[in-house]
Amino acid sequence: MFRDEMAADHGMLFIFSREAPRSFWMKNTRIALDIMYFDANLALVSMSENAPPCRTRQCPSYPSTGPAQYVLELNGGKASELGVSVGDTLVLHLD
């Protein structure tokens, strides 16, 4: 939130304790984002590409189409650039 830019090789990963339907919105977000929802096995369930910044009081939400445990946000257009599609697997290297 409140970011005017994000480095091309950066993103934000949200880790939840369990799978559940998830929904994100773009309130106070100033850049377009790709929002990717992953299940407990790190398989891509769904994504909202190029979610635009919300500049109104009532912001739309971008829900997952199935239960997700992880949500990855990248700069808008990055998923397409990388050729990401539903069913792809996220690889995490957590130190």
Secondary structure by P-SEA (a helix, b strand, c coil): cccccccccbbbbbbcccccbbbbbbccccbbbbbbbbcccccccccccccccccccbbbbbbbcccccbbbbccccccccccccccbbbbbbcc
